[in-house]
């Protein structure tokens, strides 16, 4: 394998993904193909758009606002890993939402003296599982200690990827000699499903509001007929977006705050997690009933997931708890651009949610 780090430094991340060319499908056709069952979402990509000046200004403002907080939370996760995992620690981030968080975590670990820490970003796909070829590479070719592997994502929402990870690692452990810990580490556990988190607040983690231009210029992962049995899952590398790439800049902005960070406890109260999980389940049930939604995949809760729908799916409705909050300003900008109606619900347990349009 030739190391591939996208637009990141190889010291920050190695993507275990196969760069590939892929014919793009427009958003409406992609949605029809997915909803009809003709294609799985991992087989298709719609073209990504470069963010406009106003949107980039909002991203930069959120980064300025939250870089100190995110640095504190990343350092808390790093300290927890050092205290609870044998060294050397290997961050295995779930591409691509987990990639910037994994890159920050490996910087934090090295800041705390873990010079042998490493970060790989690999694919996990709902209903398809984790990329086992990538795990084999990490464990057998790179010879990383199995007990030191920690799976990292940016946030949770409904819990689909957390469940996918647990099942995938249980399947791995039942068939392979290296036993892996299925625990999921995230910054924000708004769904109450992660094993270790820094917070359960639904706040606008800045890397969650951009696509490729904060993720090393990589697309989300692809698993289609072009991926062979010995290949890593695929991705598209958007070299044409280089002029607006913020990936390295974002890491630098946050990690600049690592120095002098005070200790912060990890959010690990099991009762608090159960309460958060129940609040999310109650919210999902309410939305299902009120909007007559049959497919749970059409509900995307939380600021980051709502953003992703507005950027690359076919949204039907934007729900906001407080439209005056700066964390949802970018969502309102996107909704206005796409003429998506907004509803205010001050009782929501999260900042935002987006509903996907049902085309069938």
C-alpha positions as CSV (number, residue, x, y, z in Angstrom):
1,X,0.0,0.0,0.0
2,X,1.2,3.5,-0.8
3,X,0.4,5.7,2.2
4,X,-2.4,8.1,1.4
5,X,-3.0,11.1,3.7
6,X,-5.2,13.2,1.5
7,X,-4.3,16.9,2.1
8,X,-3.3,16.1,5.7
9,X,0.3,15.5,6.9
10,X,1.0,11.8,7.1
11,X,1.9,12.4,10.8
12,X,-1.7,13.3,11.4
13,X,-3.5,10.5,9.6
14,X,-3.1,7.7,7.1
15,X,-6.3,6.9,5.2
16,X,-6.8,3.2,4.6
17,X,-9.0,4.0,1.6
18,X,-8.5,3.4,-2.1
19,X,-8.6,6.7,-4.1
20,X,-10.8,6.1,-7.2
21,X,-12.6,7.8,-9.9
22,X,-16.4,7.7,-9.7
23,X,-19.2,8.9,-11.9
24,X,-21.3,11.3,-9.9
25,X,-25.1,11.2,-9.6
26,X,-27.2,14.3,-9.0
27,X,-28.8,14.5,-5.5
28,X,-32.4,13.9,-6.6
29,X,-31.5,10.8,-8.7
30,X,-29.2,9.5,-5.9
31,X,-32.1,9.9,-3.4
32,X,-34.5,8.0,-5.7
33,X,-32.0,5.2,-6.2
34,X,-31.3,4.8,-2.5
35,X,-35.0,5.1,-1.4
36,X,-36.1,2.6,-4.1
37,X,-33.5,0.1,-2.9
38,X,-31.9,0.0,-6.4
39,X,-28.6,1.1,-4.8
40,X,-27.0,1.3,-1.4
41,X,-25.9,4.7,-0.3
42,X,-22.3,3.6,-0.2
43,X,-22.4,2.9,-4.0
44,X,-23.2,6.5,-5.0
45,X,-21.8,10.0,-4.6
46,X,-23.4,13.3,-5.6
47,X,-21.0,16.2,-6.6
48,X,-19.8,18.2,-3.6
49,X,-19.9,21.9,-3.9
50,X,-17.2,24.3,-2.7
51,X,-18.6,26.4,0.2
52,X,-19.4,30.0,-0.6
53,X,-17.7,33.0,1.2
54,X,-20.6,33.5,3.6
55,X,-20.6,29.9,4.7
56,X,-16.8,29.8,5.1
57,X,-17.1,32.9,7.3
58,X,-19.5,31.0,9.5
59,X,-17.2,28.0,9.7
60,X,-14.3,30.3,10.7
61,X,-16.4,32.0,13.3
62,X,-17.5,28.6,14.8
63,X,-13.8,27.5,14.8
64,X,-12.8,30.7,16.7
65,X,-15.7,30.2,19.1
66,X,-15.2,26.5,19.8
67,X,-11.5,25.8,19.3
68,X,-10.6,26.2,23.0
69,X,-13.5,24.0,24.0
70,X,-12.7,21.3,21.5
71,X,-9.1,21.4,22.5
72,X,-10.1,20.8,26.1
73,X,-12.4,17.9,25.1
74,X,-9.7,16.3,22.9
75,X,-7.1,16.5,25.6
76,X,-9.6,14.9,28.1
77,X,-10.1,12.0,25.7
78,X,-6.4,11.6,25.1
79,X,-5.7,11.5,28.9
80,X,-8.4,8.9,29.3
81,X,-6.9,6.8,26.6
82,X,-3.4,7.0,28.2
83,X,-4.9,6.0,31.6
84,X,-7.0,3.1,30.3
85,X,-5.2,1.6,27.3
86,X,-1.9,-0.1,27.0
87,X,0.7,1.7,24.8
88,X,1.3,2.1,22.0
89,X,-2.1,3.7,21.3
90,X,-3.5,3.4,17.8
91,X,-6.4,5.7,16.9
92,X,-8.7,4.1,14.3
93,X,-11.1,6.9,13.2
94,X,-14.2,6.2,11.3
95,X,-13.9,8.1,8.0
96,X,-14.8,10.8,7.5
97,X,-16.6,12.5,10.3
98,X,-14.1,10.9,12.7
99,X,-11.0,11.8,10.7
100,X,-10.4,15.4,12.0
101,X,-11.1,14.2,15.5
102,X,-8.7,11.3,15.2
103,X,-6.0,13.7,13.8
104,X,-6.5,16.0,16.8
105,X,-6.4,13.1,19.2
106,X,-3.1,11.8,17.9
107,X,-1.6,15.3,18.2
108,X,-2.8,15.4,21.7
109,X,-1.4,12.0,22.6
110,X,2.0,13.1,21.3
111,X,1.7,16.4,23.2
112,X,1.2,14.2,26.3
113,X,4.4,12.2,25.6
114,X,2.9,9.3,23.5
115,X,5.4,9.6,20.7
116,X,4.5,6.2,19.3
117,X,0.8,7.0,18.9
118,X,-0.5,6.4,15.4
119,X,-3.7,7.4,13.6
120,X,-5.4,5.5,10.7
121,X,-8.8,6.4,9.2
122,X,-10.9,3.6,7.9
123,X,-14.3,3.0,6.4
124,X,-17.4,1.8,8.2
125,X,-20.7,1.7,6.3
126,X,-24.2,1.2,7.7
127,X,-25.5,-2.3,6.9
128,X,-22.2,-3.2,5.3
129,X,-19.8,-3.2,8.3
130,X,-16.2,-2.2,8.9
131,X,-13.4,-2.5,6.4
132,X,-11.7,-5.7,7.6
133,X,-8.9,-5.4,5.1
134,X,-8.0,-2.1,6.8
135,X,-8.0,-3.8,10.2
136,X,-5.8,-6.6,8.9
137,X,-3.3,-4.0,7.5
138,X,-3.1,-2.2,10.9
139,X,-2.7,-5.3,13.0
140,X,-0.6,-7.6,10.7
141,X,1.3,-5.4,8.3
142,X,1.8,-2.4,10.7
143,X,2.1,-4.7,13.7
144,X,0.0,-2.4,16.0
145,X,-0.9,-3.9,19.3
146,X,-4.5,-5.0,19.3
147,X,-5.3,-3.9,22.8
148,X,-4.1,-0.4,21.9
149,X,-6.6,0.2,19.1
150,X,-9.3,2.8,19.9
151,X,-12.2,3.5,17.6
152,X,-13.0,7.2,17.3
153,X,-15.8,9.2,15.7
154,X,-16.9,12.8,15.9
155,X,-20.3,12.4,17.5
156,X,-23.3,10.1,17.8
157,X,-26.9,10.7,16.7
158,X,-29.4,7.8,16.4
159,X,-26.7,5.3,17.1
160,X,-26.6,3.4,13.8
161,X,-22.8,3.6,13.4
162,X,-22.2,2.8,17.0
163,X,-24.3,-0.4,16.6
164,X,-22.6,-1.2,13.3
165,X,-19.2,-0.9,15.0
166,X,-20.1,-3.2,17.9
167,X,-21.5,-5.9,15.6
168,X,-18.5,-5.7,13.2
169,X,-16.0,-6.0,16.1
170,X,-17.9,-8.9,17.6
171,X,-17.9,-10.6,14.2
172,X,-14.1,-10.0,14.0
173,X,-13.4,-11.3,17.4
174,X,-15.4,-14.5,16.7
175,X,-13.3,-15.2,13.6
176,X,-9.9,-13.6,14.0
177,X,-7.0,-14.2,16.5
178,X,-6.6,-10.6,17.5
179,X,-9.2,-9.5,20.1
180,X,-10.3,-5.9,19.7
181,X,-12.2,-3.6,22.1
182,X,-15.5,-2.6,20.5
183,X,-15.7,0.7,22.6
184,X,-16.5,3.9,20.6
185,X,-14.9,7.2,21.6
186,X,-16.5,10.4,20.5
187,X,-16.4,14.1,21.3
188,X,-20.2,14.5,21.7
189,X,-22.5,11.6,22.5
190,X,-25.9,13.3,21.8
191,X,-27.4,9.8,21.2
192,X,-26.3,8.3,24.5
193,X,-24.7,5.3,22.7
194,X,-20.9,5.9,22.9
195,X,-18.8,4.2,25.5
196,X,-16.5,7.2,26.1
197,X,-17.3,10.9,25.3
198,X,-16.2,14.3,26.3
199,X,-19.8,15.7,26.4
200,X,-23.4,15.0,25.4
201,X,-24.1,18.5,24.3
202,X,-25.4,19.0,20.7
203,X,-23.1,21.8,19.7
204,X,-21.6,22.8,16.4
205,X,-18.3,21.0,16.3
206,X,-16.8,23.0,13.4
207,X,-15.5,20.1,11.4
208,X,-19.1,18.8,11.3
209,X,-20.3,21.6,9.1
210,X,-18.0,21.1,6.1
211,X,-17.5,18.1,3.9
212,X,-14.3,17.3,2.0
213,X,-12.6,20.6,2.7
214,X,-12.2,19.8,6.4
215,X,-11.6,16.1,5.8
216,X,-8.3,16.0,3.9
217,X,-10.2,16.5,0.6
218,X,-11.6,13.0,0.7
219,X,-15.2,12.0,0.0
220,X,-17.2,9.7,2.3
221,X,-16.2,6.1,1.8
222,X,-17.4,4.0,-1.2
223,X,-18.2,0.3,-1.4
224,X,-19.3,-0.7,-4.9
225,X,-18.5,-3.3,-7.6
226,X,-15.1,-1.6,-8.3
227,X,-13.9,-2.5,-4.8
228,X,-12.2,-5.9,-5.0
229,X,-12.0,-8.5,-2.2
230,X,-8.5,-7.4,-1.3
231,X,-9.0,-3.7,-1.6
232,X,-9.7,-1.1,1.0
233,X,-13.0,0.6,0.7
234,X,-12.8,3.5,-1.7
235,X,-13.0,7.3,-1.7
236,X,-12.7,10.2,-4.2
237,X,-9.9,12.7,-3.6
238,X,-11.1,16.2,-4.5
239,X,-7.9,17.7,-5.6
240,X,-9.8,20.6,-7.3
241,X,-10.9,21.8,-3.9
242,X,-7.3,22.5,-2.8
243,X,-7.8,26.4,-2.9
244,X,-10.4,26.2,-0.2
245,X,-9.0,23.3,1.8
246,X,-9.3,24.0,5.6
247,X,-8.2,20.6,6.8
248,X,-4.7,21.4,8.1
249,X,-5.8,24.9,9.2
250,X,-8.5,23.5,11.4
251,X,-6.2,21.1,13.1
252,X,-3.7,23.9,13.7
253,X,-6.4,26.2,15.1
254,X,-7.6,23.7,17.7
255,X,-4.2,22.1,18.6
256,X,-2.8,25.6,19.3
257,X,-5.0,25.5,22.4
258,X,-3.5,22.2,23.8
259,X,-0.8,24.1,25.7
260,X,-2.0,24.9,29.2
261,X,-5.3,23.0,28.9
262,X,-6.6,22.1,32.4
263,X,-7.8,18.7,33.1
264,X,-11.5,18.0,32.3
265,X,-13.4,14.9,33.5
266,X,-14.7,12.5,30.8
267,X,-18.5,12.2,30.6
268,X,-18.9,8.7,31.8
269,X,-21.9,8.6,34.1
270,X,-24.0,5.6,32.9
271,X,-27.2,7.0,34.3
272,X,-26.6,10.2,32.4
273,X,-25.9,8.2,29.3
274,X,-29.2,6.3,29.7
275,X,-31.1,9.5,30.2
276,X,-29.6,10.9,27.1
277,X,-30.4,7.8,25.1
278,X,-34.0,7.8,26.4
279,X,-34.4,11.5,25.5
280,X,-33.2,10.8,21.9
281,X,-35.5,7.8,21.6
282,X,-38.5,9.8,22.8
283,X,-37.6,12.6,20.4
284,X,-37.4,10.1,17.4
285,X,-40.7,8.6,18.4
286,X,-42.4,12.0,18.6
287,X,-41.0,12.9,15.1
288,X,-42.2,9.6,13.6
289,X,-45.7,10.1,15.0
290,X,-46.1,13.8,14.2
291,X,-44.7,13.8,10.7
292,X,-45.8,10.2,9.8
293,X,-42.3,9.1,8.9
294,X,-42.0,5.4,8.3
295,X,-38.2,5.1,7.7
296,X,-36.1,6.1,10.6
297,X,-33.2,6.8,8.2
298,X,-35.2,9.9,7.1
299,X,-34.7,11.6,10.5
300,X,-31.3,13.1,11.1
301,X,-30.9,14.5,14.6
302,X,-28.2,16.9,15.8
303,X,-26.4,19.9,14.3
304,X,-23.9,17.9,12.4
305,X,-26.3,15.3,10.9
306,X,-28.7,18.1,10.0
307,X,-25.9,19.9,8.2
308,X,-25.0,16.8,6.2
309,X,-28.6,16.4,4.9
310,X,-28.7,20.0,3.8
311,X,-25.3,19.7,2.1
312,X,-25.7,16.4,0.3
313,X,-29.2,14.9,0.6
314,X,-32.7,16.0,-0.4
315,X,-34.0,17.8,2.7
316,X,-37.7,18.2,3.4
317,X,-37.8,20.1,6.7
318,X,-35.4,21.8,9.2
319,X,-36.3,21.7,12.9
320,X,-34.6,24.1,15.3
321,X,-34.7,24.6,19.0
322,X,-33.5,28.2,19.0
323,X,-33.1,30.0,15.8
324,X,-31.1,32.8,17.5
325,X,-28.3,30.4,18.6
326,X,-25.1,30.9,16.6
327,X,-24.6,27.1,16.3
328,X,-27.5,26.9,13.8
329,X,-26.8,30.0,11.7
330,X,-25.2,28.0,9.0
331,X,-28.2,25.6,8.9
332,X,-30.6,28.6,8.3
333,X,-28.3,29.8,5.5
334,X,-28.4,26.5,3.8
335,X,-32.1,26.1,4.3
336,X,-32.8,29.6,2.8
337,X,-30.6,28.8,-0.2
338,X,-32.6,25.6,-0.9
339,X,-36.0,26.9,0.1
340,X,-36.4,24.4,2.9
341,X,-39.1,25.2,5.5
342,X,-38.1,25.7,9.1
343,X,-40.0,24.9,12.2
344,X,-39.1,26.0,15.7
345,X,-39.6,23.5,18.6
346,X,-38.2,24.8,21.9
347,X,-38.9,21.4,23.5
348,X,-36.3,19.5,21.4
349,X,-33.5,17.8,23.5
350,X,-31.1,18.8,20.7
351,X,-30.3,21.9,18.7
352,X,-31.5,20.8,15.3
353,X,-32.8,18.0,13.1
354,X,-33.5,17.6,9.4
355,X,-36.0,15.4,7.7
356,X,-35.2,13.8,4.4
357,X,-37.8,14.1,1.7
358,X,-39.7,10.8,1.0
359,X,-39.8,10.3,-2.8
360,X,-41.7,7.0,-2.8
